[in-house]
Amino acid sequence: MKMKQLLVALIGLWMCIGCGGDSGPSGPACVETLCEPGAKMCVGNVAATCTTDGLSFDLNPCGSPCQDGECIPQKCFHPGHSRCEGNDVIKCNDSGTASSTKACGSDETCAAGQCNTVPCTPGAVVCGWREMATCNTAGDGWENTSCGDDEICTNGACVAQTCTPDSLNCVDEGNQALCNADGTASLKSGCGYGKACYENYGCQPKLCSLNPSNPPTDVAEPDVTAPPEDTKPTVELEPLDKAEAVVDGEKIEFKSYQTAYYMSDDSDLRIIMDAGLQKIEISLKGLEEFDVGRWTDAQGGDVQVSIMYNDGSPLPEGAQWKYVTNEYDVELLKFQAPGGRIKGTFMGTFTPDGGNTNIPFTDGYFDIKRDN
């Protein structure tokens, strides 16, 4: 089992200090706190930190490997997968922290991230990750075919990914589902006695505050006074997330993964969108929660805007992003409470070399559920 999958599997074993509740077949029926404040862990490639009240986790999707509860820079092509460079196989390790090189033999050809023998059986197919290689009709070479941005190759064919690899989601309160490393299937498992499923971090000890038979003690009566108007925008749920942009004349629909979250400690709204190995991340730092508006590189101000882009090609050694924006125009139309919508538009230019080369991006649009 891969390390990150093992970490996810161990999440359900966490127990807190000083938990209360009646004993049951395998522990208390519920607990007063979920985790030790400040404790950190990884849930797939998401860094999770226990909140100060011990009742939830602050989540930080890394966009790169997570280790010991911290995001670490990705130093090679997609973790756990291989690619060809000439007639060499470049293999990125499972954590994305290092790569290794293997030269194919004189009777081999590198295709679909592996060494394939020549001659070969005409029509034979081997799979890489988002590509496949087919032995040509003469049997003396291999022809490479790329799968779609939201597809992987398995059993000789490109198939759609149905979930985000290694992500953890709740089926219902008592069951979680772990997406496999390829993103082609989810494995359902029950939480068991005294546990409940919490979205994004799976089965955990059940909080007594969620259990009607064990109401929390010393809780003040709720304030029934209506809050001032517009202090917290109404949550509007919509069925589908959408994120897209035209980068250097090519329209990209980011369907593999979309998320938006707000880091209150840094007043930083992060909007992340993936299309396979292509990825854009927008950061609005210094933004007060629920504020909306428009920001450009020319106007300055308290909100620091950065937009990063990876085009799917190998990253420079030690780099997490290949392109950063040097010109931008971002408009935030909706900034709602967790579970609501983060919606807006963006455009500008990316550069890989400090402005000597510019790549335009236009028609950027996102309408994404806010995760936290």
N, C-alpha and C positions, 0 to 999 in steps of 0.2 A: 504494500500500500504506500502511495506517495506521502511525503511528510505533511503536505497541506491537507490531504484527505484525512490523515491520522489526527491532525489537530482538530478538524471539524468533528470527527467521531468522538473526540475526548471532551467536547464542549459539555455534553449532557452529564458528565461525571463531576462537574464543578459543584461544590457545596460551600455555603458561606459560614462564617463564624458567628455563633450566637443566634442560630436560626430557631424559630419557634414553631408551634403547631403540634398536633397529636401524632404520635408514632403510628406508622402503618407497616405493611408487609416489607418495605425496603427503605424506610426512613420516614421523616415527618410528612404529614399531609400537605403542608405548605410552609413557606418560610417568610420571615419579615423583610429580608433583603435578598437580592438576587446574586450579588457579587461583592467582593471587597473593594471599596472605593479606590480608584486609581489603578486597579489591577488591569493588565493588558494581555491580549491574546490575538491570534489570527483566525479569521473565519474565511478560508480560502485565501484570496488576495485582498481581503478587507481587514484593516487594523481596527480592533475594538478595544475601547477603554471604558472601564466601569465608571459610572457617574458618581458624583460626590454623595448622593443619597443612597447609592447601592441598589437602585431600582431598575436600571437600564444600562445600555452601553451607548457611548458615542462612537459612531462608525465612520471610518475614513477609507473609502475605496481607493486602493493604492494606484491602480493602473500599472503596477509593477509588482514584483514579489513582496510578500509580507513575511517578516521573520521576528519572532519574539514580541509580537504585538506592534512592530514598527514597520513602516514602508521602507524598503531598501531599493536603491537604484537598479534598474534592469540593465545589464551590461551586454546582453546578447539577444539574438533573434528569439522568437516565441519560446518560453521555457518548456523544456521537455520534447522539443521538436527539432528536426534537422532540415538543412537546406544544402543545395549544391553550389559550389563555387569552383568553376572549372571542372576538373575531374576529382575534386576533393569533397568529402562530406563534412560539413560544419555542424556539430551537435551542441545545442544549448542545454545546459543541465536543468534539472527540474526546478531549481530556485531562480534561474535566470541570472546567476552571478558569475558564470564562467562558461566558456565554450571550449570544445576540443576539435581537433582536425584529424581526419583519416583519409589517406590517399587511396583511391581505387586502384586496382591492379591493371596490368597491361591488357588483360582480356575482359575488362569491365568498363562500364560507362555510368557516370553519376547522373541519375534522373530521379525525380520525386524524392529527393533527400536521401538516397541510398545508392550503394554500388550494385549494379545489375550486370550479369554476365552477357557477353557477346561471343558467339552467336546466341540468339534467343528464339523462343517459339513464337512465330508470327501470331499476333493478336493477344499475347499474354499481357496482363495488366498488373502493375504493382501500385500500391497506394503510398503517397506521402501524407501530409496533413491536409492542406488545402489544394492538393494537386495529385495527379496520377500520371504514370508513364506507361505507354503501350509499345510493345515490340512491333516494329514495322513489318510490312508484308514480305520483305526480303529476309527478315530475320537477322539483319546485321546492324541494328541500331534501335534506340529507344526514342519515342516522341513524347514530349511533355505536354500535358493539358492542365490548365488551372481550373479549380473549382470556383464557385461564387464566394463572395465575401462572407456569407453566412452559411457556407457549406464546408464539409470535410469529406475526405475520401475514405470509404470503408467498404470492404468486400468488393473492390474493383469498381466502385461507382461513387459519384459525388452525391451526398445526401445532406438534407437541411439540418442545421442545428436547431434543436427544440428548446434548449435552455442554456443559460450562461454557464460555461464549464466551471465545475467545483462550487457553484453557488448553492446556498442552503435556503430553502423556503418552507413555509408552513402549508400543509394541506388543510389542516384545521387545527383547533386548539390542542388536540392530542396526538397529532402526527406531523412529522417533518419529511421533506423530500430532498435528497442530495443529488445534484446533477453530476453526471460522470465527467471525467477529464476531457472527453471529446465533445460534450454538449449534446449528445444524441439521445440520452435517456435519463430519467430520474428514478432513484431508488427510494421508495417510501418505507419509513420505519416508525414504530409507535414510540411515544415518549415514556410510557409506563407510569406507575403509581407515583403520585406526588410531584409530577412534572407537567409542564405545559410548553407549547411551542410559541416562541416569540419571533416575529418576522425578522429575517436577516441573520439571526443568531441561534435559531433552532431550539431544541428541547433543553429546558433549564428547570431548576426547582420552581415549583409553582408559588407565586406570591400570594400570601394570605389575603391581600387586598383584592385579589381576583376571585376569592372563594367566599361565596355568600355565607357559608356555615362558619367561617372564621374571619369575621370582619376585623379590620385593623382597630387598635385601641388608641385612645387619646387623639382622635382626629377631630379637628374643629368643624363645626357646622358650616356647610358651604355658604358662600356669599351669594344671596339670591338677587342682589342688586344688579341690574343690567350693566355691562361694561360700557364705557364711553364708545360712541360710534367710531368705526374704522380703526379701533386699536388692534384688531385681529381679523384679517380678511376671511370671508366665508370660504370654506373648502368646497370646491366644485370638482367632483370626480368625473373623469372622462374615460372612455373605454380603452383608448390606444395612445401610447406615447409616440411622438414623432420627432425626428431630428434629421436635418439634411443641410447640405451646403454645396455650392459649386466651387471646386478647387481647381484652379488653373484650367478652367473651361470644362471640367468633368463633374457632372452631378453625382454626389455621393449620398446615399440614404443610409443613415446609421441605424441599422436594425439589430446588430448583434447584442448591443447593450446600451442602455441609457439610464442615467441616474442624476439626481440633483440633491445636494445636501448642504446644510449650513453649519459651519463651525463657529459657534457663538463666541468662543474664547478669542478668536482672531477676527470676528465679524466678517467671515469669508464665505461667500456663496460659491460653490463649485458645481459646474454643469459638465457632465462627462458623456461622450457619445462615441461608440465603437462601430466600425464596419469591418469585421474581421480584424486584420492587423492595422487597419487605418483607424486613427483615433484623434479626436479633438477634445481638449479640456479648456474650459473658460473659468477664470477665477476673477471674482469681484470682491476685492479685499477692502475692508473699511466700510462695508455696506451695512447699514442698520437693518435688522430683520423687518421684513414686510415693505421696505422702501422699494419704489420703482423709479425708473427714469432712463435717461439716455446719456452715454458717456462716449467721448471721442478722444483720440490721442492729442488733439489740438487744444482741448479745453482745460486739461488739468483737473485739479480738485482733490477731495479727500479719498475718493474711491480709486484704488489702484487696479487697473484692468490688465490681465495678461491672458493671451490665447496661445495654446501650444498645439502642435500638430505632428503626428507621425504618419508617414505615407506607406508603412509596411515594409520598407527596406531596412537592412541592418543599421543599427544605431552606431554612431562613433563610440569608441571605447569609453566607458564610464558615463555616457550621456543617457538621460531619461527621455529627452525630447530631441527630435531632429530639427524642427522648425519652431520659431517663436514669432509672434506678431510684432511688427514695428509701426504699423498703422492700423487703426481699428475704429469701428463705429458699432457700438453695442446698445441696444434698447431693450430694457426689461419691462415687459407689459404686465406680468403677473408674478407676485412673490407671496404665495399663500402658506398657510400653516402646514406642518407635516401631514402627508396624505393628500394634500391639495396639489396645485399646479405651479410649475415654474415655466413661464412662457416668455419668448422674446425673439429678437432678430440680431444678426451680426454680419459684419463684412470687414474687409481690410486687405492687408497683405502679410504673408509669411516670409521669413528670411532664414536661411541656414547659416549665413556667414556675416551677420552684423549689418546687412543692408546692401551689400554688393550685388546680391541676387534677390529679386523679389518675385513672389508667387501670389497672384491675386486670389482672394476667396470672396464670393458674393452670394447673395440669396440665402444666407445662413438663417436657419429657423429651428427653434426648439419649443416643444410643448410636452413637458415631462413631469411625471409625478415626483413630488418632493418626498424623499425617503426619511429625512429627519431634520 
